[in-house]
Amino acid sequence: MKTRITELLGIEHPIMQGGMHFVGLAELAAAVSNAGGLGVITGLTQRSPDDLLHEIAKFRDMSDKPFGVNLTFLPSVSPPDYPGYVRAIVDSGVKIVETAGYNPQKWLPELKKAGILVIHKCTSVRHALKAEAIGCDAVSVDGFECGGHPGEDDVPNFILLPRVAEELKIPLLASGGMADGRSLVAALAMGADGMNMGTRFIATREAPVHDNVKRAIVAASELDTRLIMRPLRNTERVLANAAVGRLLEKEKALGADVRFEDISDEVSGVYAKIMREGDMGAGAWSCGMVVGLIDDIPTVKELIDRIMQEAEKIIRGRLEGMLLTGAS
Ligand SMILES: Cc1cc2nc3c(=O)[nH]c(=O)nc-3n(C[C@H](O)[C@H](O)[C@H](O)COP(=O)(O)O)c2cc1C
């Protein structure tokens, strides 16, 4: 399939893997890139810019295909060494960066000078247009259903995608709720040039996370996610579990007075325990409503090939068939 995204990024299929804390390591990124999509290494999962350099080198041992690095700008108790991470990205010759969270304007001159394509991920029409205005090369929009941070506007992709598509000129990726060939065709129909997936890629053989995480995704339904940190205006969609239940009780009891310190036990430093050790009660972890559509743990290549075959079947069979039926 050829779209503005495959052309821009030099990839075979219009499918990207979004940055994911403690999931977006070289193993998953290389599997996605080798299968014809765009794999992404999550920058801040690496504890230092030097560690990021090693992870990039590790990717290159496994793949010579295009890939990206995610740089997330979110509220943080002690901000990471962003200048150091940007330098590591530039020095290692990375050609694609996915930014998310705050406006990446501050870092654009350095990234653009190095010839890096910047895909900014955001959750609203106004932020998508801002990204275009400051010189980003593509935008990825996360609808309200997404795993991770859906923002505070609560606009799902059925509205958000066509709204962004009617105003944005640069290539657009649909993110949030994407799982299969149906998602891809729907995203293209709504004006996107490709799709970005998070949760779906965790339930793959190559995702470097504990099997308990993959099993939890397969077992969960579309009713099993919760929104946390709404009162802090840092909303995150996570999988429901006992820790999330405790956190939500605290938010309810403290109301508008809740501070990050009140809930830090359930959210700080929990990713390593969950993703590496499979300690599923350790805290809150990002997960999209799309869990309701995930029933298996294929290899990344099986997943991507299946998506592309299914998309073709829908376009050539179901949709075209409807037109023919209508004409006869
Ligand atoms: C476990 C997990 C961790 C994530 N971590 C990050 C992150 O560090 N930075 C980021 O920009 N997005 C992060 N995301 C969001 C994804 O990149 C992607 O935008 C989102 O998962 C899309 O929604 P979906 O899960 O419905 O596919 C994370 C998502 C998940 C599920």
The ligand as a Tripos MOL2 file, in Angstrom:
@<TRIPOS>MOLECULE
LIG
   31    33     1     0     0
SMALL
NO_CHARGES

@<TRIPOS>ATOM
      1 C1          2.0950    0.6510   27.9390 C.3       1 LIG1
      2 C2          2.0740    1.9270   27.1420 C.ar      1 LIG1
      3 C3          3.0720    2.8560   27.3320 C.ar      1 LIG1
      4 C4          3.0880    4.0410   26.5870 C.ar      1 LIG1
      5 N1          4.1170    4.9240   26.7540 N.ar      1 LIG1
      6 C5          4.1930    6.0240   25.9590 C.ar      1 LIG1
      7 C6          5.3110    6.8900   26.0370 C.ar      1 LIG1
      8 O1          6.2340    6.7060   26.8410 O.2       1 LIG1
      9 N2          5.3360    7.9620   25.1930 N.ar      1 LIG1
     10 C7          4.3400    8.2020   24.2780 C.ar      1 LIG1
     11 O2          4.4270    9.1590   23.5280 O.2       1 LIG1
     12 N3          3.2690    7.3940   24.1890 N.ar      1 LIG1
     13 C8          3.1750    6.3150   25.0030 C.ar      1 LIG1
     14 N4          2.1000    5.4590   24.8730 N.ar      1 LIG1
     15 C9          1.0450    5.7540   23.8620 C.3       1 LIG1
     16 C10         1.2890    4.9940   22.5450 C.3       1 LIG1
     17 O3          2.4530    5.4040   21.9050 O.3       1 LIG1
     18 C11         0.1100    5.2040   21.5700 C.3       1 LIG1
     19 O4         -0.0390    6.5770   21.2850 O.3       1 LIG1
     20 C12        -1.1870    4.6680   22.1340 C.3       1 LIG1
     21 O5         -0.9600    3.4420   22.7790 O.3       1 LIG1
     22 C13        -2.2090    4.4830   21.0290 C.3       1 LIG1
     23 O6         -3.3780    3.9320   21.5350 O.3       1 LIG1
     24 P1         -3.7190    2.3530   21.5170 P.3       1 LIG1
     25 O7         -3.0640    1.8200   22.7520 O.co2     1 LIG1
     26 O8         -5.1870    2.3280   21.5660 O.co2     1 LIG1
     27 O9         -3.1130    1.7810   20.2750 O.co2     1 LIG1
     28 C14         2.0530    4.2940   25.6460 C.ar      1 LIG1
     29 C15         1.0320    3.3430   25.4760 C.ar      1 LIG1
     30 C16         1.0300    2.1760   26.1940 C.ar      1 LIG1
     31 C17        -0.0800    1.1890   25.9780 C.3       1 LIG1
@<TRIPOS>BOND
     1     1     2 1
     2     2     3 ar
     3     2    30 ar
     4     3     4 ar
     5     4     5 ar
     6     4    28 ar
     7     5     6 ar
     8     6     7 ar
     9     6    13 1
    10     7     8 2
    11     7     9 ar
    12     9    10 ar
    13    10    11 2
    14    10    12 ar
    15    12    13 ar
    16    13    14 ar
    17    14    15 1
    18    14    28 ar
    19    15    16 1
    20    16    17 1
    21    16    18 1
    22    18    19 1
    23    18    20 1
    24    20    21 1
    25    20    22 1
    26    22    23 1
    27    23    24 1
    28    24    25 2
    29    24    26 1
    30    24    27 1
    31    28    29 ar
    32    29    30 ar
    33    30    31 1
@<TRIPOS>SUBSTRUCTURE
     1 LIG1         1 GROUP 0 **** ****
